[in-house]
Amino acid sequence: MAEKKSKRDSIGMDLKGCRTNNGFVQNEDILEKDPDPGSPMDSPQHCSMGILGPGELDFKDIQPYAGMPKEVLFHFSGQARYRVPREVLFWLTLAAVLVLTAGTIAMIAVSPKCLDWWQAGPMYQIYPRSFKDSDQDGNGDLKGIQDKLDYITTLNIKTVWITSFYKSSLKDFRHGIVDFREIDPIFGTMKDFENLVAAIHDRGLKLIIDFIPNHTSDKHAWFQWSRTRTGKYADYYIWHNCSHENGITTPPNNWLSVYGNSSWHFDDLRNQCYFHQFTKEQPDLNFRNPDVQEEIKEIIQFWLSKGVDGFSFEAVKFLLEAKHLRDEIQVNKTQIPDTVTHYAELYHDFTTTQVGMHDIVRSLRQTMDQHSREPGRYRFMGTEAYGDSIDRTMMYYGLPFIQEADFPFNDYLTRLDSPFGNSVFEVITSWMKHLPEGKWPNWMDTLLSKSPMQWDNSSNAGFSEGNHTWLPTSTDYYTVNVAVQKAQPRSALTLYQELSSLRANELLLSRGWFCYVRTDSPYVVYTREMNGIDRVFLVVLNFGESSLLNLKEIISNIPTRVRIKLSTNSTKKGSEVDTQAIALGKGEGLIFEYNTKTLLHQQADIRDRCFVSSRACYFSVLNILHSLC
C-alpha cells in the first residue's frame, strides 16, 4: 500500500516553472551527473518542483506537451475541444469507408462484363505451309511465322490462329495426324514452337491452334496397335465384321465418306472393316471408349502447358456414330442404292451430331477451364461446324448454365455462291436472331487459297529464297503483294488497317447495338449505336451496280448531310454527302458518322431488328460503362 501511495503522490508535482519537454530523452549519463555549483541548473528558471499532497493533481496553467504522462493526456483528451473534433473525424472516416464500399459494390453490380481477349479484336488464321519459308526448302514453317509477327501487329490483330502443324501424313492437307505431340519436321521443331509462343506473347498477342480429335492417320501408333488388338488399343477405333472376297468388300451398311464412296475399309491384318468419315487413311477414333477421351484430354493439356491460349476443335460433329448399323436414308428414295456414292445423296442422321456428342465437347471445355483459373489466362474454345443448320450450329454455344464453345466459327457468308444484298442480310440476321442471349457472334472469310503468301515482288514473291515452292506462286505477285500495298495509301491493306483500328478504338463497334434497316435491295444497310453516345455509325454496302441511294427514305431522322468516316473508295474519306442522293459505285462500301439523339434500337417499330450481345451504356460524366440501360 505504501508503494502504491508513493507512485500516486509522485504524479502530483508542481510543474510550474519547468522547461517544456520537447520529446527528446537526454542521455542517462548526463542526468546522473551532479551539477556544478553555480551552474545554470541551479537557477530557479529551470525546474523548481514542489510535491503536492496525496490525490492532488494541479493542471492549472499547464498546456499539452510532447511526452506528457498518460494521466495528463487523459485530462486534455476528455475536454470538449479535443473530444468533439476527434469524434467528428472518426464518424466522417467511417462514413467515407461505407460510401466507398457501397459505391464499389454498386459499380461492380451495374458494370457490364468486360470483353475478354478473344472478343477484343480479330483472329488472323495462318496456314503455316504457305505463310513464310525460313529455311529455303519451299515450305512455310514456324520460324517464318515468327519472322512476320511485326507485320501481323500492324493489322491490329489480337489473336494468331495457326492451322494444323502436327506430325502427319500428306493426306487431306495434313489432317491425318501421326503424332499429336510432335511438330511435323517440315514446320520445324518443338523448340521452334516454344520460341514462337514466347514471341507471340511478348507482343501482347494470343495463340490458338487447330485440333482434330475425330480421327488419326492410319500410320499412328494407336491404329497400328489396334490392328493387332494390342491391349486397350483394340477398341480405340471403330471396327466391325464385313465380308471381303476376291478383293471386293461388302461393308456393314451404306454409310458414306465425306469424300464419297463407302466409309468402311477392310483391314487384312485384323480381318475387319474400320470406319472413316474422311479418307481411308484417316480412321475414326472410338469416342465411346473412355480411354480415348482421356487420351485426347491429355493431349489438350500437353499443348496448354506449352502456352497455347486456346483451340479450334474441328470436325466435332463427327465424334460419335450411332451404335446400330442401320442404313442412312437416301435423299432421293427412287435412286438405285448401289449408285448412291456421293455424301450429299444421304441424310446423315446416324453419323453426325449424335446424342452424347455435346457431352464430349463440354468435357473438353471443362479440361480447358482447369487451365483458365489464373487471371488473364482464359483459354479459348472454338468449334468448327461446317455444313450444319443454323439451329445445330447454335447448340455449340452451350446452355444457359452449361458452358461449351465460346463460339462456333461462322462460315455462312462463305457459302454464298454470289453475295447479294438480300442473301447477305439473310445470313447476318439468321445468325443474330438465333444467337443465345449474352453470346458473342463472329464472322470469318475462310482460306480459299493455299498458294504461298505474296510478300514482295522478288523471286517466289518473297515467300522463299529456295529454288522452288511447294505450290506455285500466283502470277500476279509482282503487283499484288504486301510491300506494294504498304506503299499505297488507297490499298486494300490500308483499308483493312483503318477498319481494324476503328473497331479497336470505338465503343460503338465493339459494344454497341446492331440494327439493320434495309432488306429488300442490293444494299446492306445497318447502324452501330450505343446508349449514352449521341453518335451513330451507319454502314452501307452495295452488292449491285452503281446507283443513287436515298437514306432519308430509310431513316427519317437522319441529318441532311453526313460525313464519310471510311470508304472502299479512299478519295471520299472525310467528305460530306447529301443523304437524299448518295452516289454508290459498284461493290462500294461506306461508313457514315453523324450525331443524333434518337437511336434506332429505342424505337418500337424497329426494335425487333436490333441486336446486342451484352447490354452496355456509356456514362460520359465518369467515362464508364454500365448496364442500367
BELWOLIN-V390305 format. One line per field, one symbol per residue. phi: phi as a letter, one per 30 degrees, with the letter a starting at -180 (. if undefined). A space follows every 50 residues. Layout:
phi = ???
This chain:
phi = .dddddddddddcdddidddddjccddddddddddddideddddddaccc dddeicbccdiccdbdidddddeddddddedcddeddddddddddddddd dddddddddcddddddddcdadccdbcedccaccbicicdaddddddcdd ddddcidcbcccdebddadddhhiccddadcbddedckbdddddddeddd ddciccbbbdbcddbbddcdeedddddchdhddecdbccbdacbbhiccc ddacdcdecjidccbdcdddibcccbdcdddbdddcddceddddddddde deddddjdclbcdchddcdbbdddcddddddcddddedcdbceddbdcdc bbhdejddddddddddddddccddeicdcdbcbcbeiddddddddddjce cbdbddaddccddddddbebeddddddddddddcddeiccdabbcddcbc dedcdacdehhidbcddabdbddddcddccaddddddcdcdddddddddd ddddcbeeccbddcbcbbbbadccbacbbaejcccbcccbccccddaccc dddcbdcdddbbcddbadcdddeidcbdddacdcddidbbccbacacccd dccddbedccbbdbdabccddchbcbcdd
